Amino acid sequence: MNVNLHLCGELESFVNDLVRRGLAANKTEAIRLAITRYYEEHQRARKVNAEPLDGSTIDAAWNNPSDEKAAGFYRKRYLK
């Protein structure tokens, strides 16, 4: 899925700061990281046992060759 997203103000600054501090390789990865964190918190708040992510889910979400480093990170993090 491709999404064209326009951020401004504090959200734009936050994403840029994540990249600048090295917490994300680029803005796309920073936004994926934020969405993943939101999802995790949402699941904890609902106290629902979500189905664990599998390799195909991660491959489908991070199938961009330029983001291969990010895909490796998420595989290690979620496929323990």
Secondary structure, 3 states (H helix, E strand, C coil): CCCCCCCCHHHHHHHHHHHHCCCCCCHHHHHHHHHHHHHHHHHHHHCCCCCCCCHHHHHHHCCCHHHHHHHHHHHHHHCC
